[in-house]
Amino acid sequence: MTELLAARPEPAAPLERVTRVGVQTWEAPPQRVLPLLTPLGETAWAVGWEPAMRWQAPGNGQGTLFVTRSHGPGETVWILEKFDAAHGRVAYTHVSPGFLLVEIALALAPLPGERTRAEIRYTFTALSAAGNARVAEMTAEHYAAFMRDWEESLNHFLRTGAKRAARHR
């Protein structure tokens, strides 16, 4: 047990951390959008989203654990930290061990015309030098493009009921 608690050596370089915030407008009220923000709900509209469920929490799903393919080595482990439909709050944390920790918080608010305003906050924390490189990629411009793509994908689904075609990068 003491080996588990022993101090780890300091990383060779300081680990980087950045927070990015974006705002999206979705073409449906929060009560229609919220089910699409669950691990399985997202499969309906997000291109390439293929979560493998490891433990499904009852009720609102808070505490649900799943994995996805990683940008780094191995799998990314996710937990649904908060799913509060009454207050329009959703939060996830995911970790790619030895690479990156990401905290995601969404705050939804109704807008006139049966629409939703979503504030989406991502905090990226490197866990290694390779993670530092990934954090460095999360520029304001990159995040803005990511937010636009997400908004377009979700609104396409809300309008058509179909997933958008995959884009080649």
C-alpha positions in Angstrom: 0.0 0.0 0.0 2.8 2.4 0.8 4.1 1.9 -2.7 0.8 3.3 -4.1 1.1 6.4 -1.9 4.8 7.0 -2.6 5.6 10.3 -4.3 6.1 10.0 -8.1 9.1 11.7 -9.6 8.4 15.2 -11.0 7.9 15.3 -14.8 10.8 16.6 -16.8 8.8 19.6 -18.0 6.0 21.5 -16.4 2.6 20.1 -17.4 0.4 22.4 -19.3 -3.3 23.3 -18.6 -5.7 25.4 -20.6 -9.4 26.2 -20.4 -11.5 27.1 -23.4 -15.2 28.2 -23.4 -17.5 28.4 -26.3 -21.2 29.2 -26.8 -23.5 27.3 -29.2 -27.1 27.8 -30.2 -29.1 24.7 -30.8 -32.4 24.6 -32.8 -34.5 22.8 -30.1 -35.4 23.4 -26.5 -33.2 22.1 -23.7 -35.6 19.2 -22.9 -35.2 17.9 -26.4 -31.4 18.4 -26.5 -30.5 17.0 -23.0 -31.1 13.3 -24.0 -28.7 13.8 -26.9 -25.9 14.8 -24.4 -25.8 11.4 -22.7 -23.1 8.8 -23.7 -25.5 6.8 -25.8 -27.6 9.7 -26.9 -24.7 11.3 -28.6 -24.3 8.2 -30.9 -27.4 9.5 -32.8 -25.8 12.6 -34.1 -22.0 12.7 -33.4 -19.9 11.3 -36.3 -17.3 8.8 -35.0 -18.8 8.7 -31.5 -18.7 5.0 -30.4 -18.7 4.7 -26.6 -18.2 1.2 -25.0 -20.2 1.1 -21.8 -18.5 -0.3 -18.8 -21.0 0.6 -16.1 -24.4 2.2 -16.6 -25.7 4.2 -13.7 -29.5 4.1 -13.0 -31.8 7.1 -13.3 -30.1 10.1 -14.8 -26.9 8.2 -15.6 -24.7 10.2 -13.3 -21.7 8.1 -12.6 -21.9 6.1 -15.9 -18.5 4.9 -16.9 -17.5 4.2 -20.5 -14.4 4.2 -22.8 -13.7 5.5 -26.3 -10.7 5.4 -28.7 -8.0 7.8 -27.6 -6.1 10.6 -29.3 -3.2 9.2 -27.4 -2.1 5.7 -26.5 -4.8 3.2 -25.4 -8.4 4.0 -24.4 -9.9 7.1 -23.0 -11.9 6.5 -19.8 -15.0 8.7 -19.3 -17.3 9.3 -16.4 -20.6 11.2 -16.5 -20.0 13.5 -13.5 -23.3 15.4 -13.6 -26.6 15.2 -15.4 -29.0 17.7 -14.0 -31.9 18.1 -16.4 -33.8 20.4 -14.1 -31.0 23.0 -14.2 -29.6 22.2 -17.6 -26.2 21.1 -16.4 -24.0 18.3 -17.8 -20.4 17.5 -16.9 -18.0 14.8 -18.0 -14.4 14.0 -17.1 -12.2 11.8 -19.3 -8.7 10.6 -19.0 -6.2 9.1 -21.4 -3.8 7.6 -18.8 -0.3 9.1 -19.1 -1.5 11.6 -21.7 -4.4 13.9 -21.0 -7.2 14.7 -18.5 -10.2 16.7 -19.9 -13.0 18.2 -17.9 -16.2 19.2 -19.8 -19.0 21.3 -18.4 -22.2 22.3 -20.2 -24.7 24.9 -19.1 -27.9 25.0 -21.1 -30.5 27.8 -21.1 -33.7 28.1 -23.1 -33.9 30.8 -25.8 -37.0 32.2 -27.5 -38.2 30.3 -30.5 -37.7 26.8 -28.9 -33.9 27.1 -29.0 -31.1 26.4 -26.5 -28.0 28.4 -25.6 -25.2 26.2 -24.5 -22.0 27.4 -22.8 -19.4 24.7 -23.2 -16.2 24.7 -21.1 -13.3 22.3 -21.7 -10.3 22.2 -19.4 -7.4 20.3 -20.9 -4.6 19.1 -18.5 -1.5 17.4 -19.8 -0.3 14.3 -17.9 3.0 14.0 -19.9 5.2 15.7 -22.5 3.0 14.2 -25.2 -0.1 15.6 -23.4 1.7 19.0 -23.4 1.8 18.8 -27.2 -2.0 18.0 -27.3 -2.7 20.9 -25.0 -0.7 23.2 -27.2 -2.9 22.2 -30.1 -6.0 23.5 -28.2 -5.6 27.1 -29.4 -8.6 29.5 -29.4 -8.9 29.0 -33.1 -8.9 25.2 -32.9 -11.5 25.3 -30.2 -13.7 27.7 -32.1 -13.6 25.3 -35.1 -14.4 22.4 -32.9 -17.4 24.3 -31.4 -18.7 25.2 -34.9 -18.5 21.6 -36.0 -20.3 20.3 -32.9 -23.0 23.0 -33.3 -23.5 22.2 -37.0 -23.6 18.4 -36.3 -26.2 18.7 -33.6 -28.4 21.2 -35.4 -28.2 19.0 -38.5 -29.6 16.1 -36.5 -32.2 18.3 -34.8 -33.4 19.5 -38.3 -33.2 16.2 -40.2 -33.2 13.3 -37.6 -30.0 12.0 -39.4 -26.3 12.1 -38.6 -24.2 14.3 -40.8 -21.9 12.7 -43.3 -18.3 12.2 -42.0 -15.9 14.9 -43.0 -12.4 13.9 -44.2 -9.6 15.7 -42.4 
